[in-house]
Amino acid sequence: MEEPGFRVLLVAAGDRKTDAVRAIRTLTGLSLFESKLLLDRAPAAVTAPGWLEAAQDAAKVLEDAGVHTAVVCDWCERTVNRGDGPLDPGPCAGPWWPAESCRASHPPSKDS
């Protein structure tokens, strides 16, 4: 069974739009024009589903540029905190992944 992916959702552009466009370009490889369009379309997915750690790293790059982001589980659609626990503590409602194994419910510890 394939592990669910996590994508970065651009929630709001923030005040530093030039920095935000540069960060989007860095992460996506889009042109300046396409990056600005994506920023103006918030909320919008910035990354394709991928590993939780990669999504959290991408969210950090965007947040450092002033963008408001969320990391969303592609499988159960819950928002995951970049810290140690979920923002949405409800049970995983995905159709194939066991709730006790959902990484949105139980992000990996930083010690492992």
C-alpha positions as a Markdown table, in Angstrom:
| # | Residue | x | y | z |
|---|---|---|---|---|
| 1 | Met | 0.0 | 0.0 | 0.0 |
| 2 | Glu | 1.4 | 3.4 | -1.0 |
| 3 | Glu | 1.9 | 6.0 | 1.7 |
| 4 | Pro | -0.1 | 9.2 | 1.4 |
| 5 | Gly | 1.5 | 12.3 | 0.1 |
| 6 | Phe | 1.5 | 15.8 | 1.7 |
| 7 | Arg | 1.2 | 19.0 | -0.3 |
| 8 | Val | 1.8 | 22.6 | 0.6 |
| 9 | Leu | -1.2 | 24.9 | 0.4 |
| 10 | Leu | -0.6 | 28.6 | -0.1 |
| 11 | Val | -3.2 | 30.1 | 2.3 |
| 12 | Ala | -2.5 | 33.8 | 2.0 |
| 13 | Ala | 0.2 | 35.9 | 0.2 |
| 14 | Gly | 1.3 | 38.0 | 3.2 |
| 15 | Asp | 2.9 | 41.4 | 2.9 |
| 16 | Arg | 6.1 | 40.6 | 1.1 |
| 17 | Lys | 4.8 | 39.7 | -2.3 |
| 18 | Thr | 8.1 | 40.0 | -4.2 |
| 19 | Asp | 9.8 | 37.6 | -1.8 |
| 20 | Ala | 6.8 | 35.3 | -2.0 |
| 21 | Val | 6.9 | 35.2 | -5.8 |
| 22 | Arg | 10.7 | 34.4 | -5.6 |
| 23 | Ala | 10.1 | 31.6 | -3.1 |
| 24 | Ile | 7.3 | 30.1 | -5.3 |
| 25 | Arg | 9.6 | 30.2 | -8.3 |
| 26 | Thr | 12.4 | 28.5 | -6.3 |
| 27 | Leu | 10.1 | 25.7 | -5.2 |
| 28 | Thr | 8.1 | 25.1 | -8.4 |
| 29 | Gly | 10.3 | 26.3 | -11.3 |
| 30 | Leu | 7.4 | 28.3 | -12.6 |
| 31 | Ser | 8.0 | 31.6 | -14.5 |
| 32 | Leu | 7.7 | 34.9 | -12.8 |
| 33 | Phe | 4.3 | 35.5 | -14.4 |
| 34 | Glu | 3.0 | 32.0 | -13.4 |
| 35 | Ser | 4.3 | 32.4 | -9.9 |
| 36 | Lys | 2.5 | 35.7 | -9.4 |
| 37 | Leu | -0.7 | 34.1 | -10.8 |
| 38 | Leu | -0.4 | 31.3 | -8.3 |
| 39 | Leu | 0.2 | 33.7 | -5.5 |
| 40 | Asp | -2.9 | 35.7 | -6.5 |
| 41 | Arg | -5.0 | 32.5 | -6.6 |
| 42 | Ala | -4.5 | 31.8 | -2.9 |
| 43 | Pro | -5.6 | 29.4 | -1.5 |
| 44 | Ala | -3.8 | 27.2 | -4.0 |
| 45 | Ala | -1.6 | 24.1 | -3.9 |
| 46 | Val | 2.0 | 25.0 | -4.4 |
| 47 | Thr | 3.6 | 21.5 | -4.5 |
| 48 | Ala | 2.5 | 18.1 | -5.7 |
| 49 | Pro | 1.9 | 15.4 | -3.1 |
| 50 | Gly | 5.2 | 14.2 | -1.7 |
| 51 | Trp | 7.0 | 13.2 | 1.6 |
| 52 | Leu | 5.9 | 14.9 | 4.8 |
| 53 | Glu | 9.4 | 16.2 | 5.4 |
| 54 | Ala | 9.7 | 17.7 | 1.9 |
| 55 | Ala | 6.4 | 19.4 | 2.3 |
| 56 | Gln | 7.4 | 20.8 | 5.7 |
| 57 | Asp | 10.7 | 22.1 | 4.2 |
| 58 | Ala | 8.8 | 23.7 | 1.3 |
| 59 | Ala | 6.4 | 25.3 | 3.7 |
| 60 | Lys | 9.3 | 26.7 | 5.7 |
| 61 | Val | 10.8 | 28.3 | 2.6 |
| 62 | Leu | 7.5 | 30.0 | 1.8 |
| 63 | Glu | 6.9 | 31.1 | 5.4 |
| 64 | Asp | 10.4 | 32.6 | 5.5 |
| 65 | Ala | 9.2 | 34.7 | 2.5 |
| 66 | Gly | 6.1 | 35.9 | 4.4 |
| 67 | Val | 3.6 | 33.5 | 2.8 |
| 68 | His | 1.0 | 31.8 | 5.0 |
| 69 | Thr | 1.0 | 28.1 | 4.3 |
| 70 | Ala | -0.5 | 24.8 | 5.4 |
| 71 | Val | 0.7 | 21.3 | 4.9 |
| 72 | Val | -2.2 | 19.1 | 3.9 |
| 73 | Cys | -2.4 | 15.3 | 3.9 |
| 74 | Asp | -3.3 | 14.2 | 0.4 |
| 75 | Trp | -5.1 | 11.2 | 1.7 |
| 76 | Cys | -7.3 | 12.4 | 4.5 |
| 77 | Glu | -7.3 | 16.2 | 3.7 |
| 78 | Arg | -6.2 | 17.2 | 7.3 |
| 79 | Thr | -3.8 | 20.0 | 8.0 |
| 80 | Val | -0.6 | 19.0 | 9.6 |
| 81 | Asn | 1.5 | 21.1 | 12.0 |
| 82 | Arg | 5.2 | 21.6 | 11.2 |
| 83 | Gly | 5.9 | 20.8 | 14.8 |
| 84 | Asp | 5.4 | 17.5 | 16.5 |
| 85 | Gly | 1.6 | 17.1 | 16.4 |
| 86 | Pro | -1.4 | 17.5 | 14.1 |
| 87 | Leu | -3.3 | 20.7 | 13.9 |
| 88 | Asp | -6.5 | 18.7 | 13.3 |
| 89 | Pro | -6.6 | 16.1 | 16.1 |
| 90 | Gly | -9.6 | 14.2 | 14.7 |
| 91 | Pro | -9.2 | 10.7 | 13.5 |
| 92 | Cys | -7.9 | 9.9 | 10.1 |
| 93 | Ala | -10.8 | 9.4 | 7.7 |
| 94 | Gly | -8.8 | 8.1 | 4.7 |
| 95 | Pro | -10.2 | 5.0 | 2.9 |
| 96 | Trp | -7.1 | 2.7 | 2.8 |
| 97 | Trp | -4.6 | 3.8 | 5.4 |
| 98 | Pro | -5.1 | 2.5 | 9.0 |
| 99 | Ala | -5.8 | 5.5 | 11.3 |
| 100 | Glu | -3.1 | 4.5 | 13.7 |
| 101 | Ser | -0.5 | 4.6 | 10.9 |
| 102 | Cys | -1.6 | 7.9 | 9.4 |
| 103 | Arg | 1.4 | 10.4 | 9.4 |
| 104 | Ala | -1.1 | 13.3 | 9.8 |
| 105 | Ser | -2.1 | 11.8 | 13.1 |
| 106 | His | 1.4 | 10.7 | 14.2 |
| 107 | Pro | 4.2 | 12.7 | 12.6 |
| 108 | Pro | 7.6 | 11.0 | 13.0 |
| 109 | Ser | 9.5 | 12.0 | 16.1 |
| 110 | Lys | 12.6 | 14.2 | 15.5 |
| 111 | Asp | 14.6 | 11.6 | 17.5 |
| 112 | Ser | 14.2 | 8.8 | 15.0 |
